Amino acid sequence: MKKINDGRFDGLSLLKRSVTVSPSGPGEAVLETFDNLYSGRDYEIVFECPEFTSLCPVTGQPDFGAIEIRYVPDMLCLESKSLKLFLFSFRNHETFHEEAVNEILDAVVEACRPRRAEVLGDFRPRGGIALKVKAAYQKNGEKKRGK
């Protein structure tokens, strides 16, 4: 099959690299996007990260969980390698679970401006309590709270 380079992927710098350097934290990570060729229809994209890790901001102990990102793209789609590097950048990042899920949602929305997005964090028990956090975004009628 012949490769077609119509310029849609010119902005994807991370996918083209043969050597990948992981960002030291989410603030340094870059989420890359590409044009959605099917922007005229709603369809859902789901990313699953079953090995999400971050650090407790109080104890410094590692926290483990799974992150699921669901979104309906509008004009842009997230590039998966950049998303992987963004999620991996939480490994040495001190954050509460609630903050991590909302930070991920904010980054996804900022990068690709989806029609809808949802991030679910399913965190392993610490001290006998497991935690699930869900944050959602809706393009029309969005209610913005927080920062």
N, CA, C and O atoms as CSV, one atom per row, in Angstrom:
chain,resi,resn,atom,element,x,y,z
A,1,MET,N,N,0.833,-1.173,0.000
A,1,MET,CA,C,0.000,0.000,0.000
A,1,MET,C,C,0.886,1.247,0.000
A,1,MET,O,O,1.861,1.321,0.748
A,2,LYS,N,N,0.552,2.199,-0.819
A,2,LYS,CA,C,1.311,3.426,-0.955
A,2,LYS,C,C,1.011,4.390,0.201
A,2,LYS,O,O,-0.144,4.583,0.583
A,3,LYS,N,N,2.084,4.995,0.751
A,3,LYS,CA,C,1.919,5.987,1.797
A,3,LYS,C,C,1.478,7.300,1.183
A,3,LYS,O,O,1.986,7.722,0.144
A,4,ILE,N,N,0.531,7.933,1.836
A,4,ILE,CA,C,0.070,9.241,1.378
A,4,ILE,C,C,0.491,10.275,2.407
A,4,ILE,O,O,0.121,10.180,3.577
A,5,ASN,N,N,1.260,11.255,1.975
A,5,ASN,CA,C,1.635,12.339,2.865
A,5,ASN,C,C,1.004,13.609,2.346
A,5,ASN,O,O,1.547,14.288,1.475
A,6,ASP,N,N,-0.164,13.918,2.904
A,6,ASP,CA,C,-0.884,15.111,2.473
A,6,ASP,C,C,-0.653,16.281,3.421
A,6,ASP,O,O,-1.361,17.286,3.348
A,7,GLY,N,N,0.336,16.160,4.316
A,7,GLY,CA,C,0.662,17.227,5.248
A,7,GLY,C,C,-0.066,17.143,6.571
A,7,GLY,O,O,0.222,17.922,7.479
A,8,ARG,N,N,-1.009,16.210,6.707
A,8,ARG,CA,C,-1.777,16.110,7.952
A,8,ARG,C,C,-0.907,15.739,9.138
A,8,ARG,O,O,-1.261,16.038,10.279
A,9,PHE,N,N,0.214,15.101,8.893
A,9,PHE,CA,C,1.024,14.589,9.996
A,9,PHE,C,C,2.303,15.391,10.209
A,9,PHE,O,O,3.171,14.978,10.977
A,10,ASP,N,N,2.424,16.514,9.546
A,10,ASP,CA,C,3.631,17.318,9.659
A,10,ASP,C,C,3.876,17.812,11.085
A,10,ASP,O,O,5.028,18.005,11.475
A,11,GLY,N,N,2.823,18.019,11.864
A,11,GLY,CA,C,2.966,18.515,13.225
A,11,GLY,C,C,3.228,17.436,14.259
A,11,GLY,O,O,3.354,17.741,15.444
A,12,LEU,N,N,3.314,16.179,13.839
A,12,LEU,CA,C,3.520,15.078,14.778
A,12,LEU,C,C,5.011,14.812,14.953
A,12,LEU,O,O,5.582,13.972,14.258
A,13,SER,N,N,5.626,15.515,15.865
A,13,SER,CA,C,7.070,15.385,16.047
A,13,SER,C,C,7.441,14.177,16.897
A,13,SER,O,O,8.475,13.558,16.646
A,14,LEU,N,N,6.632,13.817,17.894
A,14,LEU,CA,C,6.981,12.710,18.788
A,14,LEU,C,C,6.915,11.361,18.088
A,14,LEU,O,O,7.760,10.499,18.332
A,15,LEU,N,N,5.944,11.168,17.237
A,15,LEU,CA,C,5.768,9.895,16.539
A,15,LEU,C,C,6.911,9.635,15.558
A,15,LEU,O,O,7.234,8.483,15.265
A,16,LYS,N,N,7.515,10.700,15.057
A,16,LYS,CA,C,8.591,10.566,14.071
A,16,LYS,C,C,9.964,10.294,14.700
A,16,LYS,O,O,10.899,9.907,13.999
A,17,ARG,N,N,10.086,10.491,16.001
A,17,ARG,CA,C,11.389,10.329,16.652
A,17,ARG,C,C,11.750,8.869,16.825
A,17,ARG,O,O,10.915,8.042,17.192
A,18,SER,N,N,13.018,8.565,16.552
A,18,SER,CA,C,13.480,7.191,16.780
A,18,SER,C,C,13.885,7.003,18.242
A,18,SER,O,O,13.839,5.887,18.759
A,19,VAL,N,N,14.281,8.090,18.909
A,19,VAL,CA,C,14.609,8.051,20.334
A,19,VAL,C,C,13.602,8.939,21.050
A,19,VAL,O,O,13.427,10.106,20.701
A,20,THR,N,N,12.941,8.373,22.055
A,20,THR,CA,C,11.918,9.109,22.767
A,20,THR,C,C,12.403,9.464,24.160
A,20,THR,O,O,12.856,8.599,24.909
A,21,VAL,N,N,12.307,10.723,24.500
A,21,VAL,CA,C,12.663,11.200,25.830
A,21,VAL,C,C,11.359,11.466,26.570
A,21,VAL,O,O,10.516,12.238,26.113
A,22,SER,N,N,11.210,10.818,27.716
A,22,SER,CA,C,9.996,11.003,28.506
A,22,SER,C,C,10.043,12.330,29.236
A,22,SER,O,O,11.073,12.686,29.808
A,23,PRO,N,N,8.930,13.076,29.226
A,23,PRO,CA,C,8.895,14.337,29.971
A,23,PRO,C,C,8.968,14.075,31.472
A,23,PRO,O,O,8.522,13.029,31.946
A,24,SER,N,N,9.532,15.025,32.222
A,24,SER,CA,C,9.711,14.828,33.666
A,24,SER,C,C,8.421,15.032,34.454
A,24,SER,O,O,8.344,14.639,35.618
A,25,GLY,N,N,7.422,15.631,33.850
A,25,GLY,CA,C,6.134,15.840,34.506
A,25,GLY,C,C,5.098,16.269,33.500
A,25,GLY,O,O,5.443,16.625,32.373
A,26,PRO,N,N,3.816,16.242,33.884
A,26,PRO,CA,C,2.753,16.591,32.941
A,26,PRO,C,C,2.859,18.005,32.388
A,26,PRO,O,O,2.413,18.268,31.271
A,27,GLY,N,N,3.444,18.917,33.160
A,27,GLY,CA,C,3.595,20.291,32.679
A,27,GLY,C,C,4.556,20.420,31.516
A,27,GLY,O,O,4.479,21.384,30.753
A,28,GLU,N,N,5.458,19.467,31.369
A,28,GLU,CA,C,6.429,19.477,30.265
A,28,GLU,C,C,5.976,18.634,29.081
A,28,GLU,O,O,6.561,18.721,28.002
A,29,ALA,N,N,4.948,17.826,29.270
A,29,ALA,CA,C,4.479,16.933,28.204
A,29,ALA,C,C,3.675,17.714,27.169
A,29,ALA,O,O,3.033,18.716,27.486
A,30,VAL,N,N,3.723,17.241,25.939
A,30,VAL,CA,C,2.993,17.866,24.842
A,30,VAL,C,C,2.027,16.839,24.254
A,30,VAL,O,O,2.438,15.755,23.841
A,31,LEU,N,N,0.756,17.183,24.220
A,31,LEU,CA,C,-0.230,16.332,23.552
A,31,LEU,C,C,-0.350,16.796,22.107
A,31,LEU,O,O,-0.726,17.937,21.838
A,32,GLU,N,N,-0.028,15.905,21.189
A,32,GLU,CA,C,-0.098,16.246,19.771
A,32,GLU,C,C,-1.419,15.760,19.183
A,32,GLU,O,O,-2.037,14.823,19.689
A,33,THR,N,N,-1.828,16.411,18.117
A,33,THR,CA,C,-3.103,16.088,17.465
A,33,THR,C,C,-2.918,16.001,15.962
A,33,THR,O,O,-1.910,16.441,15.409
A,34,PHE,N,N,-3.920,15.422,15.317
A,34,PHE,CA,C,-3.973,15.399,13.859
A,34,PHE,C,C,-5.417,15.636,13.439
A,34,PHE,O,O,-6.341,15.466,14.234
A,35,ASP,N,N,-5.601,16.029,12.188
A,35,ASP,CA,C,-6.942,16.348,11.676
A,35,ASP,C,C,-7.852,15.134,11.693
A,35,ASP,O,O,-7.443,14.030,11.334
A,36,ASN,N,N,-9.083,15.349,12.111
A,36,ASN,CA,C,-10.107,14.316,12.099
A,36,ASN,C,C,-10.775,14.313,10.725
A,36,ASN,O,O,-11.479,15.261,10.376
A,37,LEU,N,N,-10.563,13.276,9.960
A,37,LEU,CA,C,-11.155,13.187,8.620
A,37,LEU,C,C,-12.653,12.906,8.653
A,37,LEU,O,O,-13.332,13.033,7.634
A,38,TYR,N,N,-13.168,12.527,9.813
A,38,TYR,CA,C,-14.587,12.177,9.931
A,38,TYR,C,C,-15.286,13.107,10.917
A,38,TYR,O,O,-16.104,12.665,11.724
A,39,SER,N,N,-14.964,14.390,10.849
A,39,SER,CA,C,-15.523,15.361,11.784
A,39,SER,C,C,-17.022,15.587,11.582
A,39,SER,O,O,-17.669,16.214,12.421
A,40,GLY,N,N,-17.569,15.094,10.500
A,40,GLY,CA,C,-19.001,15.239,10.231
A,40,GLY,C,C,-19.868,14.249,10.994
A,40,GLY,O,O,-21.095,14.331,10.935
A,41,ARG,N,N,-19.252,13.316,11.708
A,41,ARG,CA,C,-20.033,12.329,12.459
A,41,ARG,C,C,-19.484,12.191,13.867
A,41,ARG,O,O,-18.317,12.476,14.139
A,42,ASP,N,N,-20.361,11.747,14.749
A,42,ASP,CA,C,-19.940,11.427,16.112
A,42,ASP,C,C,-19.429,9.999,16.151
A,42,ASP,O,O,-20.097,9.081,15.676
A,43,TYR,N,N,-18.266,9.815,16.707
A,43,TYR,CA,C,-17.747,8.488,17.011
A,43,TYR,C,C,-16.853,8.626,18.226
A,43,TYR,O,O,-16.276,9.687,18.462
A,44,GLU,N,N,-16.739,7.577,18.985
A,44,GLU,CA,C,-16.014,7.633,20.245
A,44,GLU,C,C,-14.652,6.950,20.130
A,44,GLU,O,O,-14.523,5.879,19.537
A,45,ILE,N,N,-13.654,7.585,20.704
A,45,ILE,CA,C,-12.312,7.031,20.794
A,45,ILE,C,C,-12.052,6.745,22.266
A,45,ILE,O,O,-12.329,7.580,23.127
A,46,VAL,N,N,-11.518,5.559,22.549
A,46,VAL,CA,C,-11.250,5.155,23.934
A,46,VAL,C,C,-9.778,4.774,24.062
A,46,VAL,O,O,-9.267,3.946,23.309
A,47,PHE,N,N,-9.120,5.386,25.017
A,47,PHE,CA,C,-7.741,5.033,25.372
A,47,PHE,C,C,-7.762,4.419,26.756
A,47,PHE,O,O,-8.433,4.930,27.653
A,48,GLU,N,N,-7.032,3.326,26.941
A,48,GLU,CA,C,-6.924,2.690,28.247
A,48,GLU,C,C,-5.459,2.627,28.658
A,48,GLU,O,O,-4.600,2.184,27.896
A,49,CYS,N,N,-5.199,3.075,29.863
A,49,CYS,CA,C,-3.850,3.024,30.432
A,49,CYS,C,C,-3.953,2.227,31.730
A,49,CYS,O,O,-4.239,2.799,32.781
A,50,PRO,N,N,-3.723,0.905,31.670
A,50,PRO,CA,C,-3.919,0.060,32.851
A,50,PRO,C,C,-2.800,0.145,33.886
A,50,PRO,O,O,-2.914,-0.439,34.964
A,51,GLU,N,N,-1.726,0.859,33.576
A,51,GLU,CA,C,-0.582,0.922,34.483
A,51,GLU,C,C,-0.227,2.356,34.851
A,51,GLU,O,O,0.942,2.741,34.819
A,52,PHE,N,N,-1.239,3.147,35.200
A,52,PHE,CA,C,-1.018,4.544,35.571
A,52,PHE,C,C,-0.375,4.605,36.958
A,52,PHE,O,O,-0.773,3.886,37.875
A,53,THR,N,N,0.618,5.472,37.091
A,53,THR,CA,C,1.314,5.641,38.362
A,53,THR,C,C,1.541,7.126,38.621
A,53,THR,O,O,1.894,7.886,37.720
A,54,SER,N,N,1.331,7.517,39.875
A,54,SER,CA,C,1.674,8.861,40.324
A,54,SER,C,C,2.169,8.745,41.763
A,54,SER,O,O,2.252,7.648,42.315
A,55,LEU,N,N,2.494,9.876,42.358
A,55,LEU,CA,C,2.985,9.871,43.735
A,55,LEU,C,C,2.022,10.624,44.638
A,55,LEU,O,O,1.478,11.659,44.252
A,56,CYS,N,N,1.814,10.104,45.841
A,56,CYS,CA,C,1.004,10.798,46.841
A,56,CYS,C,C,1.731,12.088,47.218
A,56,CYS,O,O,2.917,12.043,47.545
A,57,PRO,N,N,1.046,13.244,47.183
A,57,PRO,CA,C,1.722,14.500,47.500
A,57,PRO,C,C,2.053,14.670,48.981
A,57,PRO,O,O,2.824,15.559,49.341
A,58,VAL,N,N,1.485,13.838,49.833
A,58,VAL,CA,C,1.753,13.941,51.266
A,58,VAL,C,C,2.840,12.968,51.699
A,58,VAL,O,O,3.790,13.354,52.380
A,59,THR,N,N,2.696,11.689,51.298
A,59,THR,CA,C,3.636,10.659,51.748
A,59,THR,C,C,4.766,10.397,50.763
A,59,THR,O,O,5.802,9.852,51.142
A,60,GLY,N,N,4.575,10.784,49.496
A,60,GLY,CA,C,5.568,10.487,48.471
A,60,GLY,C,C,5.518,9.047,47.989
A,60,GLY,O,O,6.312,8.653,47.135
A,61,GLN,N,N,4.593,8.255,48.527
A,61,GLN,CA,C,4.460,6.854,48.136
A,61,GLN,C,C,3.811,6.748,46.755
A,61,GLN,O,O,3.009,7.606,46.387
A,62,PRO,N,N,4.145,5.715,45.992
A,62,PRO,CA,C,3.526,5.546,44.663
A,62,PRO,C,C,2.069,5.112,44.788
A,62,PRO,O,O,1.702,4.336,45.670
A,63,ASP,N,N,1.263,5.632,43.890
A,63,ASP,CA,C,-0.137,5.239,43.748
A,63,ASP,C,C,-0.291,4.601,42.380
A,63,ASP,O,O,0.294,5.059,41.399
A,64,PHE,N,N,-1.078,3.545,42.324
A,64,PHE,CA,C,-1.261,2.795,41.082
A,64,PHE,C,C,-2.737,2.762,40.721
A,64,PHE,O,O,-3.603,2.734,41.596
A,65,GLY,N,N,-3.012,2.766,39.434
A,65,GLY,CA,C,-4.390,2.695,38.991
A,65,GLY,C,C,-4.474,2.525,37.495
A,65,GLY,O,O,-3.478,2.286,36.812
A,66,ALA,N,N,-5.677,2.653,37.013
A,66,ALA,CA,C,-5.953,2.582,35.580
A,66,ALA,C,C,-6.667,3.865,35.182
A,66,ALA,O,O,-7.518,4.368,35.916
A,67,ILE,N,N,-6.318,4.382,34.027
A,67,ILE,CA,C,-6.971,5.577,33.483
A,67,ILE,C,C,-7.640,5.193,32.169
A,67,ILE,O,O,-7.031,4.549,31.315
A,68,GLU,N,N,-8.889,5.594,32.019
A,68,GLU,CA,C,-9.603,5.405,30.753
A,68,GLU,C,C,-10.036,6.786,30.268
A,68,GLU,O,O,-10.643,7.561,31.007
A,69,ILE,N,N,-9.713,7.073,29.020
A,69,ILE,CA,C,-10.087,8.344,28.397
A,69,ILE,C,C,-11.027,8.026,27.246
A,69,ILE,O,O,-10.688,7.257,26.347
A,70,ARG,N,N,-12.211,8.626,27.283
A,70,ARG,CA,C,-13.199,8.467,26.214
A,70,ARG,C,C,-13.511,9.855,25.673
A,70,ARG,O,O,-13.780,10.783,26.436
A,71,TYR,N,N,-13.473,9.992,24.347
A,71,TYR,CA,C,-13.852,11.291,23.804
A,71,TYR,C,C,-14.453,11.142,22.407
A,71,TYR,O,O,-14.172,10.194,21.674
A,72,VAL,N,N,-15.286,12.115,22.079
A,72,VAL,CA,C,-15.854,12.227,20.740
A,72,VAL,C,C,-15.129,13.407,20.096
A,72,VAL,O,O,-15.336,14.553,20.494
A,73,PRO,N,N,-14.283,13.133,19.107
A,73,PRO,CA,C,-13.493,14.214,18.524
A,73,PRO,C,C,-14.352,15.177,17.718
A,73,PRO,O,O,-15.428,14.824,17.233
A,74,ASP,N,N,-13.858,16.387,17.589
A,74,ASP,CA,C,-14.483,17.357,16.702
A,74,ASP,C,C,-13.567,17.497,15.487
A,74,ASP,O,O,-13.635,16.669,14.578
A,75,MET,N,N,-12.734,18.495,15.445
A,75,MET,CA,C,-11.867,18.711,14.291
A,75,MET,C,C,-10.510,18.009,14.422
A,75,MET,O,O,-9.825,17.789,13.422
A,76,LEU,N,N,-10.123,17.660,15.653
A,76,LEU,CA,C,-8.806,17.077,15.898
A,76,LEU,C,C,-8.909,15.783,16.695
A,76,LEU,O,O,-9.835,15.600,17.485
A,77,CYS,N,N,-7.945,14.886,16.477
A,77,CYS,CA,C,-7.819,13.650,17.245
A,77,CYS,C,C,-6.490,13.674,17.993
A,77,CYS,O,O,-5.517,14.266,17.527
A,78,LEU,N,N,-6.457,13.031,19.149
A,78,LEU,CA,C,-5.215,12.910,19.908
A,78,LEU,C,C,-4.317,11.851,19.278
A,78,LEU,O,O,-4.789,10.803,18.836
A,79,GLU,N,N,-3.039,12.132,19.243
A,79,GLU,CA,C,-2.063,11.153,18.769
A,79,GLU,C,C,-1.662,10.309,19.976
A,79,GLU,O,O,-1.313,10.854,21.023
A,80,SER,N,N,-1.708,8.998,19.839
A,80,SER,CA,C,-1.590,8.096,20.984
A,80,SER,C,C,-0.196,8.063,21.629
A,80,SER,O,O,-0.099,7.886,22.844
A,81,LYS,N,N,0.868,8.225,20.864
A,81,LYS,CA,C,2.202,8.198,21.480
A,81,LYS,C,C,2.394,9.392,22.397
A,81,LYS,O,O,2.946,9.257,23.489
A,82,SER,N,N,1.947,10.551,21.965
A,82,SER,CA,C,2.077,11.732,22.821
A,82,SER,C,C,1.211,11.586,24.068
A,82,SER,O,O,1.598,12.041,25.144
A,83,LEU,N,N,0.048,10.959,23.937
A,83,LEU,CA,C,-0.807,10.707,25.100
A,83,LEU,C,C,-0.123,9.745,26.064
A,83,LEU,O,O,-0.151,9.946,27.278
A,84,LYS,N,N,0.487,8.705,25.519
A,84,LYS,CA,C,1.216,7.744,26.360
A,84,LYS,C,C,2.314,8.442,27.155
A,84,LYS,O,O,2.452,8.205,28.355
A,85,LEU,N,N,3.088,9.292,26.506
A,85,LEU,CA,C,4.166,10.004,27.184
A,85,LEU,C,C,3.613,10.970,28.231
A,85,LEU,O,O,4.199,11.133,29.301
A,86,PHE,N,N,2.494,11.606,27.922
A,86,PHE,CA,C,1.844,12.498,28.886
A,86,PHE,C,C,1.420,11.724,30.129
A,86,PHE,O,O,1.693,12.153,31.250
A,87,LEU,N,N,0.754,10.585,29.937
A,87,LEU,CA,C,0.306,9.783,31.078
A,87,LEU,C,C,1.484,9.224,31.868
A,87,LEU,O,O,1.443,9.190,33.098
A,88,PHE,N,N,2.529,8.788,31.177
A,88,PHE,CA,C,3.720,8.271,31.860
A,88,PHE,C,C,4.431,9.356,32.659
A,88,PHE,O,O,5.137,9.053,33.620
A,89,SER,N,N,4.252,10.619,32.271
A,89,SER,CA,C,4.932,11.715,32.967
A,89,SER,C,C,4.418,11.906,34.393
A,89,SER,O,O,5.032,12.635,35.172
A,90,PHE,N,N,3.318,11.273,34.744
A,90,PHE,CA,C,2.785,11.362,36.103
A,90,PHE,C,C,3.573,10.486,37.083
A,90,PHE,O,O,3.394,10.613,38.294
A,91,ARG,N,N,4.430,9.611,36.589
A,91,ARG,CA,C,5.150,8.664,37.451
A,91,ARG,C,C,5.895,9.320,38.607
A,91,ARG,O,O,5.926,8.778,39.711
A,92,ASN,N,N,6.487,10.469,38.364
A,92,ASN,CA,C,7.239,11.177,39.402
A,92,ASN,C,C,6.553,12.476,39.811
A,92,ASN,O,O,7.182,13.378,40.364
A,93,HIS,N,N,5.265,12.555,39.533
A,93,HIS,CA,C,4.476,13.761,39.794
A,93,HIS,C,C,3.627,13.545,41.040
A,93,HIS,O,O,2.893,12.561,41.133
A,94,GLU,N,N,3.726,14.448,41.980
A,94,GLU,CA,C,2.943,14.348,43.205
A,94,GLU,C,C,1.571,14.976,42.991
A,94,GLU,O,O,1.463,16.165,42.691
A,95,THR,N,N,0.519,14.164,43.148
A,95,THR,CA,C,-0.837,14.647,42.933
A,95,THR,C,C,-1.842,13.707,43.590
A,95,THR,O,O,-1.606,12.503,43.686
A,96,PHE,N,N,-2.943,14.255,44.031
A,96,PHE,CA,C,-4.046,13.429,44.499
A,96,PHE,C,C,-4.758,12.841,43.295
A,96,PHE,O,O,-4.677,13.392,42.197
A,97,HIS,N,N,-5.454,11.730,43.487
A,97,HIS,CA,C,-6.159,11.061,42.387
A,97,HIS,C,C,-7.154,12.001,41.711
A,97,HIS,O,O,-7.234,12.053,40.484
A,98,GLU,N,N,-7.897,12.730,42.508
A,98,GLU,CA,C,-8.910,13.646,41.969
A,98,GLU,C,C,-8.271,14.694,41.071
A,98,GLU,O,O,-8.808,15.045,40.020
A,99,GLU,N,N,-7.123,15.185,41.498
A,99,GLU,CA,C,-6.411,16.195,40.717
A,99,GLU,C,C,-5.868,15.605,39.424
A,99,GLU,O,O,-5.950,16.238,38.371
A,100,ALA,N,N,-5.317,14.403,39.493
A,100,ALA,CA,C,-4.755,13.767,38.294
A,100,ALA,C,C,-5.819,13.585,37.221
A,100,ALA,O,O,-5.586,13.905,36.056
A,101,VAL,N,N,-6.978,13.075,37.604
A,101,VAL,CA,C,-8.052,12.840,36.629
A,101,VAL,C,C,-8.497,14.152,35.995
A,101,VAL,O,O,-8.688,14.222,34.781
A,102,ASN,N,N,-8.662,15.180,36.801
A,102,ASN,CA,C,-9.084,16.471,36.256
A,102,ASN,C,C,-7.988,17.129,35.422
A,102,ASN,O,O,-8.287,17.795,34.431
A,103,GLU,N,N,-6.733,16.954,35.805
A,103,GLU,CA,C,-5.618,17.492,35.018
A,103,GLU,C,C,-5.545,16.806,33.651
A,103,GLU,O,O,-5.282,17.456,32.640
A,104,ILE,N,N,-5.773,15.512,33.625
A,104,ILE,CA,C,-5.778,14.772,32.354
A,104,ILE,C,C,-6.923,15.261,31.468
A,104,ILE,O,O,-6.730,15.511,30.278
A,105,LEU,N,N,-8.110,15.395,32.051
A,105,LEU,CA,C,-9.255,15.892,31.268
A,105,LEU,C,C,-8.968,17.280,30.712
A,105,LEU,O,O,-9.209,17.531,29.531
A,106,ASP,N,N,-8.459,18.181,31.540
A,106,ASP,CA,C,-8.153,19.539,31.077
A,106,ASP,C,C,-7.159,19.527,29.916
A,106,ASP,O,O,-7.310,20.285,28.959
A,107,ALA,N,N,-6.143,18.665,30.002
A,107,ALA,CA,C,-5.131,18.591,28.939
A,107,ALA,C,C,-5.731,18.061,27.641
A,107,ALA,O,O,-5.415,18.559,26.560
A,108,VAL,N,N,-6.593,17.055,27.743
A,108,VAL,CA,C,-7.248,16.495,26.554
A,108,VAL,C,C,-8.130,17.557,25.892
A,108,VAL,O,O,-8.088,17.739,24.675
A,109,VAL,N,N,-8.918,18.249,26.697
A,109,VAL,CA,C,-9.821,19.281,26.162
A,109,VAL,C,C,-9.025,20.414,25.517
A,109,VAL,O,O,-9.373,20.888,24.436
A,110,GLU,N,N,-7.961,20.841,26.184
A,110,GLU,CA,C,-7.145,21.921,25.629
A,110,GLU,C,C,-6.484,21.515,24.310
A,110,GLU,O,O,-6.389,22.320,23.384
A,111,ALA,N,N,-6.032,20.270,24.231
A,111,ALA,CA,C,-5.300,19.821,23.040
A,111,ALA,C,C,-6.198,19.647,21.826
A,111,ALA,O,O,-5.840,20.082,20.732
A,112,CYS,N,N,-7.361,19.018,21.994
A,112,CYS,CA,C,-8.135,18.659,20.795
A,112,CYS,C,C,-9.556,19.206,20.764
A,112,CYS,O,O,-10.271,18.966,19.791
A,113,ARG,N,N,-9.988,19.924,21.781
A,113,ARG,CA,C,-11.330,20.526,21.807
A,113,ARG,C,C,-12.414,19.549,21.331
A,113,ARG,O,O,-13.099,19.808,20.342
A,114,PRO,N,N,-12.563,18.421,22.048
A,114,PRO,CA,C,-13.541,17.412,21.612
A,114,PRO,C,C,-14.980,17.875,21.828
A,114,PRO,O,O,-15.229,18.858,22.526
A,115,ARG,N,N,-15.908,17.163,21.230
A,115,ARG,CA,C,-17.336,17.436,21.482
A,115,ARG,C,C,-17.713,17.010,22.893
A,115,ARG,O,O,-18.469,17.687,23.589
A,116,ARG,N,N,-17.164,15.869,23.295
A,116,ARG,CA,C,-17.371,15.347,24.646
A,116,ARG,C,C,-16.109,14.622,25.057
A,116,ARG,O,O,-15.366,14.108,24.221
A,117,ALA,N,N,-15.878,14.589,26.358
A,117,ALA,CA,C,-14.736,13.824,26.875
A,117,ALA,C,C,-15.037,13.397,28.303
A,117,ALA,O,O,-15.754,14.067,29.046
A,118,GLU,N,N,-14.461,12.255,28.654
A,118,GLU,CA,C,-14.624,11.713,29.999
A,118,GLU,C,C,-13.336,10.996,30.368
A,118,GLU,O,O,-12.765,10.266,29.557
A,119,VAL,N,N,-12.886,11.208,31.589
A,119,VAL,CA,C,-11.712,10.517,32.106
A,119,VAL,C,C,-12.133,9.798,33.380
A,119,VAL,O,O,-12.704,10.397,34.292
A,120,LEU,N,N,-11.841,8.511,33.422
A,120,LEU,CA,C,-12.148,7.702,34.594
A,120,LEU,C,C,-10.847,7.173,35.168
A,120,LEU,O,O,-10.055,6.546,34.465
A,121,GLY,N,N,-10.632,7.429,36.448
A,121,GLY,CA,C,-9.480,6.884,37.155
A,121,GLY,C,C,-9.962,5.833,38.143
A,121,GLY,O,O,-10.832,6.097,38.973
A,122,ASP,N,N,-9.391,4.647,38.047
A,122,ASP,CA,C,-9.736,3.527,38.933
A,122,ASP,C,C,-8.455,3.173,39.687
A,122,ASP,O,O,-7.590,2.471,39.166
A,123,PHE,N,N,-8.347,3.670,40.924
A,123,PHE,CA,C,-7.099,3.579,41.662
A,123,PHE,C,C,-7.105,2.421,42.655
A,123,PHE,O,O,-8.122,2.135,43.287
A,124,ARG,N,N,-5.955,1.761,42.783
A,124,ARG,CA,C,-5.794,0.604,43.661
A,124,ARG,C,C,-5.933,1.033,45.117
A,124,ARG,O,O,-5.675,2.188,45.456
A,125,PRO,N,N,-6.337,0.113,45.966
A,125,PRO,CA,C,-6.500,0.440,47.393
A,125,PRO,C,C,-5.185,0.842,48.057
A,125,PRO,O,O,-4.132,0.255,47.809
A,126,ARG,N,N,-5.284,1.851,48.899
A,126,ARG,CA,C,-4.212,2.233,49.820
A,126,ARG,C,C,-4.898,2.422,51.149
A,126,ARG,O,O,-5.873,3.167,51.249
A,127,GLY,N,N,-4.403,1.762,52.162
A,127,GLY,CA,C,-5.037,1.843,53.462
A,127,GLY,C,C,-6.410,1.195,53.475
A,127,GLY,O,O,-7.261,1.532,54.298
A,128,GLY,N,N,-6.621,0.251,52.544
A,128,GLY,CA,C,-7.882,-0.481,52.510
A,128,GLY,C,C,-9.000,0.186,51.735
A,128,GLY,O,O,-10.116,-0.333,51.708
A,129,ILE,N,N,-8.734,1.332,51.098
A,129,ILE,CA,C,-9.784,2.035,50.352
A,129,ILE,C,C,-9.345,2.251,48.915
A,129,ILE,O,O,-8.298,2.842,48.648
A,130,ALA,N,N,-10.170,1.757,47.989
A,130,ALA,CA,C,-9.960,2.025,46.567
A,130,ALA,C,C,-10.733,3.297,46.220
A,130,ALA,O,O,-11.670,3.675,46.925
A,131,LEU,N,N,-10.340,3.940,45.151
A,131,LEU,CA,C,-10.974,5.201,44.771
A,131,LEU,C,C,-11.198,5.226,43.263
A,131,LEU,O,O,-10.315,4.869,42.484
A,132,LYS,N,N,-12.394,5.654,42.868
A,132,LYS,CA,C,-12.706,5.880,41.461
A,132,LYS,C,C,-13.106,7.336,41.298
A,132,LYS,O,O,-13.889,7.873,42.082
A,133,VAL,N,N,-12.558,7.965,40.271
A,133,VAL,CA,C,-12.840,9.366,39.997
A,133,VAL,C,C,-13.221,9.486,38.530
A,133,VAL,O,O,-12.543,8.941,37.659
A,134,LYS,N,N,-14.319,10.208,38.256
A,134,LYS,CA,C,-14.732,10.453,36.879
A,134,LYS,C,C,-14.924,11.952,36.687
A,134,LYS,O,O,-15.600,12.610,37.477
A,135,ALA,N,N,-14.322,12.480,35.631
A,135,ALA,CA,C,-14.495,13.886,35.269
A,135,ALA,C,C,-14.969,13.930,33.825
A,135,ALA,O,O,-14.497,13.158,32.990
A,136,ALA,N,N,-15.903,14.832,33.526
A,136,ALA,CA,C,-16.492,14.881,32.189
A,136,ALA,C,C,-16.526,16.308,31.658
A,136,ALA,O,O,-16.555,17.277,32.416
A,137,TYR,N,N,-16.521,16.405,30.337
A,137,TYR,CA,C,-16.578,17.676,29.627
A,137,TYR,C,C,-17.602,17.552,28.503
A,137,TYR,O,O,-17.657,16.534,27.814
A,138,GLN,N,N,-18.403,18.582,28.325
A,138,GLN,CA,C,-19.379,18.654,27.225
A,138,GLN,C,C,-19.161,19.993,26.543
A,138,GLN,O,O,-19.220,21.030,27.204
A,139,LYS,N,N,-18.910,20.002,25.233
A,139,LYS,CA,C,-18.570,21.225,24.514
A,139,LYS,C,C,-19.662,22.273,24.624
A,139,LYS,O,O,-19.365,23.419,24.960
A,140,ASN,N,N,-20.897,21.932,24.359
A,140,ASN,CA,C,-22.005,22.880,24.444
A,140,ASN,C,C,-22.619,22.816,25.828
A,140,ASN,O,O,-22.949,21.734,26.313
A,141,GLY,N,N,-22.775,23.953,26.461
A,141,GLY,CA,C,-23.363,23.995,27.779
A,141,GLY,C,C,-22.408,23.580,28.870
A,141,GLY,O,O,-22.828,23.145,29.942
A,142,GLU,N,N,-21.112,23.714,28.598
A,142,GLU,CA,C,-20.098,23.340,29.577
A,142,GLU,C,C,-20.228,24.187,30.827
A,142,GLU,O,O,-20.383,25.406,30.757
A,143,LYS,N,N,-20.163,23.528,31.962
A,143,LYS,CA,C,-20.126,24.223,33.246
A,143,LYS,C,C,-18.712,24.131,33.773
A,143,LYS,O,O,-18.217,23.033,34.030
A,144,LYS,N,N,-18.063,25.247,33.936
A,144,LYS,CA,C,-16.665,25.275,34.359
A,144,LYS,C,C,-16.602,25.688,35.820
A,144,LYS,O,O,-17.099,26.745,36.210
A,145,ARG,N,N,-15.983,24.836,36.612
A,145,ARG,CA,C,-15.759,25.135,38.026
A,145,ARG,C,C,-14.291,24.891,38.343
A,145,ARG,O,O,-13.575,24.239,37.584
A,146,GLY,N,N,-13.871,25.409,39.439
A,146,GLY,CA,C,-12.491,25.155,39.852
A,146,GLY,C,C,-11.596,26.302,39.482
A,146,GLY,O,O,-11.990,27.467,39.552
A,147,LYS,N,N,-10.392,25.968,39.089
A,147,LYS,CA,C,-9.360,26.966,38.802
A,147,LYS,C,C,-9.749,27.893,37.685
A,147,LYS,O,O,-8.982,28.787,37.329
